Amino acid sequence: GARPPATDKAPAAEPALPGVELTADIVFQLLASEIAAQRGQIGSATATYLSLARKTRDPRLAQRATEFALTERSIDRALQSARLWRELAPASPVATQTLETLLISTGRLAEARPLVSARLTRARGSGDLPETYAQLQRALVRSPDKTAALALLEELAAADAQLPEARLAIAGLAQAAGLAERAAQEAGKAYALRPDDERLALTAARLLQESSGNSTASLRLLASFLERQPASLEARFQYARLLAAAGRADEARREMETALRQSPDNPAILFSLAQFAQQARQPEVAAGHLRRLVAQPGVPEADKAGAYAFLAQVAEEGKRFDEAIDWLARITDGEAAWQALLRRALLTARVGRIDAALALLAEASPATPRERAQRVATQAQVLREAGRSAEAFAALDQALGAQPDNPDLLYDHAMAAERLDRIDVMEASLRKLISARPDHAHAHNALGYSLADRGLRLEEAQALIERALQLLPDDPHILDSMGWVLFRRGQTERAAEYLRRAYALSPEAEIAAHLGEVLWKLGRADEARALWGEARRREPDNATLKDTLARLNVAL
């Protein structure tokens, strides 16, 4: 609600208040303005306070007028009020800074210049220059003309050329103005002025990275800093992150191992080392780091959730499903706990405990419509994987009645209908989804593939898949669909091109089945057999692969 007129609390900045009698009329207008503001009539309150401030010369009323004008986002009235406020309270830093910020953010840099200059002069006297430059950069970056703002800062900072924070402020503003090379130069100069300062090194490295778009200069700077300050954990952490992002995973891992020797049992370092080990296909090494992390008594359970989920992933990839379930059960807080419960249900079903998985989901308490939809989708997946496709469809059909426009439910409902060969229902759900979300690539793809696989309306099927491919040009499943519809339309060589691309991106058995059939048709039987054999070793129970081999009467 509205507040009583605020005053500047700093004793040195307290203006001499005018000796104006608070008449009944003035008091009435002030009260009426506050009530109007509470009722949302802020423009009226601003106008009244500004008028009374001019009449009484009371800076508190000008301040209140400024506050109201800013609330209603009336720049003209805010500028009028702020100018008057500073005129009436020239020693108030709050009045000065409010006017300065308004002038800068509206591009009135010439009017702002003396205020900024005076602020820097005061900071030179008080020793507050580093923080003042950081504040000025944050203010000037909001100017609509960032090049002009940069020119202003460069001019006023000329006297502080040996101050790293001044250089950093110029670098940040140059970056905002799109002058990447200038930003990088200034960041480098800032670091060179004080090369043992960790905060400065990290800020300069970030600016170098953001302005240049590559990590070479940032890595060079951080390597130089770590030679001087090898105990800086944060700099080493940032150095390792940049090495990893640059594809230098082994070097990044070695830096993290050095950091761990400096800070044994540091959770962030252990988690990063686990990520490196997993990327290097060393799941047991990853699990070792994670177990060490979760064994620490000082780490809150909520902070261990990521490690529990990671341990579950490692166990699942190693086909140790019961172990994965146990790790997931330890995640008990927030959104992570909900996602962990859904994953537990799927894994419980995967080890054959279908009823236990369904009971786990039935006992869950979804808090939002989104979570209710996710629960139904997971129930349907459990039922489908258990061969109970009709029950899966029924669950989704019922859920769709409660949330008829939910895009995820519409998609899952369509896929469940397709498995029961209820093509009309599938098409209706996908058409509704495409109408609501014309950029839903997977809906276009699913409808196109379904038609193509049945040899129906092939021209329309291809158009749908082409649209999906425009939206997601490197999606392996959409490339697979494109290959399949071209094959159905007799364009066998082109089909093979798309299917090879799909298989290179994702060597799944279903894609292998399609590519193998196209190769078989092209007379490349040995290549087809080799492909199918490899796919069967990976996914021996894949239904599409089994159907393809049976239909073509191929024995491997």
N, C-alpha and C positions, 0 to 999 in steps of 0.2 A: 504494500500500500504506500501512500504518500508519506514522506517523512517531514519533520519540522525543518526549517531552513538550517543547513549545515554551516558550521563556522570552521575557519582554518585554525587548527588547534596549536600549531607551532607558535610559541610566544613571540619569537622574533618577527614572525610574519603577520602578527595580528594587526590589522589596519586600524587606524583611528576611525571609530564609528561616528557617523553624523549625529548631531544632536537634533534629531527629528522626532517630534512627539508622535507616538503611536495612537492616532486618532481612532475613534470607533469605526470610521469608514475604512481606514487602512486595515484594521484587524478583521473587519467583515470581509473585505476583498481577499485577504490572505486565507481565511478559513474557507471561503467559497471556492477558491482556487484548489485547495487541497482536496475538498470534497469532489470537485469536478474531476480532478486527476484520478481519484479512487474509482470514479465511475467511467473512466476511460476517455474523458474529454481533456486530453493532455494539451492539445493545441491552445485551448482556452486558458488553461493554467499557465502555460508558457507566456502567452501574450500579457496576462495580468501581472505576473511577477516581473517581466521585463519593463512594463510601464511603471510599476511601483518603484523598481530599482532606479530608473531614470529620474523619477520624481523625488525620491528620498535620498539618493546617492549612497544607499546602503549596499556594501559589497555582498553581504549574505543573501540578499534578494537576487542580485545578479547571478550569484553561484547557483541558487535554486532554479532560476530561469534557464541557466545553461544545462543543468541536470534534466529538467523537463524537456528541453529542446532536443537533447541527445536521445532521450527515451522515445520521443516521437519521430526521431531521425529527420528532423528539419534542420538541414545544414545551414541555411540562411539565418534562421533564428538562433541557432547554436553559435554561429560566428558573431552575430550582434551581441548576444548575451556574454560570450567569453571575452570579447573586446572590452565591453563595459566593465566586466568583473575585474580584468587586469588593470584597467584604468583606475578603478576605485581601490584596488589592493595591489599596487605595483610590487610590493615586497613579498607577496604570497607565492611560494614556489608552485603550489597546486594550480593557482590561476594562470601563472605563466606557462606551465607545462601543458595545461588543458588547451590554451590558445595555440601554443606551438604545434601540438599534435593535430588539432583541427586544421590549421593552415597547411601543414605538410600533407595531410591525407586528402586535402582538396586541391593540391597543386599550387597553392599560393606561396611559392618558395621565396620570392623576393621579400614578402612581408614577414616570412618566418626567419629569414637570415639573421637579423639583429638579435632575435631571441635565442637562436641556436648559438650564435657567437658569444653572447653574454653567458650562456650556460656553460660553454667550454672554459671561458675565462674564470668563472666561479670554481669550476672543477679543478682547474690548474692551481688555484689557491688552496683548495681544501684537500687535495690529494685524491679526489674521486675520479680522475680521468679514465682509468680502465673501464669502470662500470658505466660511466657517462657515454663513452663511445659505443659500448654494447647497446645501451638504451637508444642512442641516436640511430644506430643502424636499424634497429627494430622499428623505429618510427619512420625513418626515411624510406624503408622498403615498401611502405604503404602508399607512397606518393604515386600518383598516376603516371608521372613522367620520371621514370627511374634514372634515365641518363642525366637529366637536369639535377636530380637529387644527388647523383654521384658527383657531378661537377661542384655542387655546393659543398659537399663533405670534403672533397679533395682540397678545395680552396681553404676551408676553415681548419683542416687538419694539417696544413703545411708546417705549422709551428711544432707539430708533434710527430715529425717523420721518424724519430727514433723510438717511438712508443709502439710496441707490437700490437696492442689492442686497437690503435688507430689504423694500422695496416690491415688488421683483420676486418675491421668495420668496412673499410674501402673494398676489401676482397669480397665480402658478403654482398655488398651493394652492387659491385661489378657483376657478380654472378646473377643477381636478380635482374640486372639490365641486359643480360644475355652476352656479356663481354667475358667469355670463358678464359681467354688467354690472359687478360688483365687480372681477373680474379686469381688465377693460378700464380701469376707473378707476385701479387701482393701477399698471398698466403705464404709463399716461399720466403719472401722478405721478412714477414712477421716472425716466422720460425727462426730465421737466421739471427734475429735480434736477441732472442732469448732461448737458445737451443736446449736448455735443461728443464724447461717448464712443461710438465706433462699436459696440463689442460690446453696450453697453447699448441703443443705438438698435435694433440688429438683434433683440435678445432681446425688447424691448418691442413691436416691430412684429410679431414672430411671435406673441406672446401676444395682442395685439389681434386679429390675423387669426384665430387658433384659437378665441378665446373668443366673438367676435362672429359668425363665419361669413361675414362680408363684408369686403372689403378697403378700405373707405372710410377708416376711422380709421388703418389701417396705412399707406396711401398718403400721408395727410396728414402723419403723423409722419415718414416717410422723406423726403418732399419738404422738410419743415422742416429735417431733419438735413442734407440735401444742399446746401441754401442756405448752411449754416454750414460744412460740410466737403465741398466739391465734388470733392475728390480721392479720396474714399472709394469705391474700386472695388467692394467687396463690397456696400455699401449701394446703389450704383447698379444693380448686378446684380439685387439683390433687388427694388428698385423696379421695374425693367423686367419682371421675372417677374410681379409682382403686376398691373402694367398689362396685360400680355398675358392673364393669367387673367381680368381684368375686361372683356376684349373690346376693349381700347384698343391695338390692335396697332401703329398708326402711332406713337403716343407711345412705346410700348415700344421700337420700332425706333430712334427718335431717341435714346433714352437709351443704347441699346447702341452706337450710332455715337459718342456722346460718350465712352462708356467705351473704345471702341477707339482714339480719339484720345489718351486718357490712357495706354492700354496697348497699343500697336501689336502686332499679331500674337499677341494673347492667344487661345489655342485655344478656350477656353470662349465668349468673346465672338464669335469668328468663327463658331462652330457655331450659336450663338443667332441671329446675323444671317442665316445661311443658312436657318434654320427660318422666320424672319419672311418672307424673300424667297419661299420656297416657298409659304407660306400666301397670299402676295399674288400668286401665279401669276407669279412672276418667276424661272423656273428657271435662266436664265443668270447672273443676279445671285447666286443661291444657289450655283451651281457655282463662281463666281469666289471667293466667300468660302472655300469648301471647298478649292479648289485652293491658295489662299494658306495654309490651315491645314496641308495635307499636305506642302507644300514646305518646311516649317520643319525644319531638321536637329536641333533640340534636343528635338523631341517624340518619345517612344518609339513604335515601330510599333504596339504594343498599344493605345496611346491614340488612334491614328489610325483604328482599325477602324471606329468609328462614322461618321467622315467618308467613308471608302471606301465603306461601305454606302449612305450618303446620296448620294454621287456616282453610284453604280450605279443608284439609284432614279431620280435626275434623268435619267440617260442612257436608262434603260429607258422612262420616260414620254415621252421625246422620240423613241422608236423607234430609238435608236442602240444596238442590242443588243450589237454587238461591243465597243463602248466600255464598256458595263455589265459585260460578262464580264471585261474587263481590270481594271476596278476591283475586282471581287469576288475576282479571283485574288490580290490583294495582301493579303487578310485571311487570316492564317496561324496565329492563336493562339486556342485555347479554343473555347467553344461558338459564338462568332461565326464562326469559320472553318468549322465544320460546316454552319451555316445558309447561309453564303456558297457553299459547294460545291454544296449542293442547288439553290440559285438559279441558279448557273452552269450546272448540267446542264439545267435547264428552258430557260434562254435559249439555250444551245447548240443544243438541239432546235428552238427557235423559229426559228432562222436556217437550219434545214434540215439540220443536222449530227446526225442521229439516232444514228448509230453512235458518233460521238464522245461524245455525251451519255451513252449507255449505258455506254461504256467508262470514262468519268469516274466514274460511279457504281459500276461493277464494281471499280475499283481503290481505291475509298474504304475506309477502315477504321473502321466504326462501333464505338464503345467500349461501348455499352450496348444492352440490348434495345429501348429507346426509339429509339435512333439506327438500329438495324437495321430497325425498323418504318418509320421515316421514309425510309430509303433505298428500301425496297420501294415505298412509296407514291409516291415521286418517279419511280422506274422505271415504275410503272404509269401515272402521268400522262404521261410522255414517250411511252410506247407508245400510250396512248389518243389523245393529240393527233396522233399519226402515223397514226391509223386502224387500229392493230393491237390492237383491243379484246380479242380472244381471248387474245393473249399477255399483255396487262395482267391479265386475270382469272386466268390460269394463275400468274403471279408472285405475286399476292395470295393465291391459294388455297394455294400452297406455303408462303408465309410464315405464313398462319393456322394451318397444321399445327404450326409451331414455337411460335407464341404464340396459342393458341386463344381467349384471353380478352382480347386487346388491343383496347380500344374503337375506336381509330382504324383498325386493320386490319379489324375487323368492319364498320365503316361503309363503308370504301373497297371491301371485298369485295362488300358488298351492292350498291353503286352500279355496280361492274363487272359483276356478274351481271345487273342491270337493263338495262344497255346491250346485253347479249346476249339479252335477253328471257327470261332464266331466272328467272322471277318466284318460283318455289318456293325457289330458293337465296337470292335477295334477301330474301324474307320471313323465312326461317329465321335469317339473320344479323342482321337488324334486330330480330326478336323476342328473340333472345339478348341483343343489346345493350340493348334496352329493359328486359329482365328484370334485367340487372346494373346498369343505370344508368337508373332510372325518370325521372330529371330530364333525360335527354338529348333536348332539344327537337328537334334536327335528325333524330334517328332516327325520332321520331314523325312528323315532317313528311315525311320521305322515303318512309316506308311509306304514309302517307295520300295523298300526291300521286301516287305510283306507281299505287295502286289507282284513284284518281279519274281519272287520265289514260287508264286503260284501261276506264273505266266499270264497274269491279268493286266490289262490296260498298260502295256509296257511303255508306251510313249509317255503317258502321264507319270508312271513310276520313275522313268529316267529324269523327267523334269523336277520331280520332288527331290531326288537324290542330288541332282545338280545344284539345286538351291541349298541343300544341306552342305554340299562341298564348298559353295561360296562362303558360307558362314564359318566352316571349320575345314580349311583346305588340307590339313595334315592329319585329320583324324583317321586312324587305320580302319575303323569299322565302317565309316562312310566310304572310304576308298574301296573297301571290300564290296560294299553294296553297288558302287559304280561299276566295278568289274563284273559283278554278277548280272546286273541288268544288261550290260553290253553283251555278255555271253548269251543271255536269253534272246537278245535281238540279233544274234548271229555275227556280232563283231568280235570274233574270237581273239585276234591278235591284240586289239586295243584292250580287251578284257584282261589279257595276261599282263599287260603293262601296269594297269591299276592294281591288280591282285599282287603282283611282285612288290609294288611300293607298300601296299598294306602289310604284307607278310614281313618285309624288312623292318617296318615300324613296330609290329606286334606279332611275333610268330605263334599265333594261336591255332588250335586244331581246326576250328571252323574255317578260318581263312585258308589254312593248308588244304582242307577238303575242297574248297572252291577252286583254288589255284591248281591243285592236282587234277581236277576234272577238266579244266580248260586245257592244261598240258596234254592230258589223255586224248582230248578231242583233236589237238594239233599233231597227234602222232608221236609225242615225246613221252612214251610209256615208261621208260626207265627213270626219267627225271620225276615223273608223277609218283611212281612207286617209292622212290627214295624219300620224297617229301612226305608222303602218307606214313611211311614207316617211322620217320622221325617224329611226326605229330602223334602217332599212336603210342610211342614210347613215353612221350610227355603227358598225354591225356588219353589213357586207354579207354575211358568210358564216354568219350565225347559222342553225343548222339548224331550230330551232323556227319562226322567222319564215318561212323558205323553205317549210317544210311547210304552215304555215297559209295562206299566199298561194296555194300550189298547190291545196290542198284546197278552198279557197273560190273557186278560179278567178278570182283578182283580179290584174289587171295594173296596176302602178304607173307 
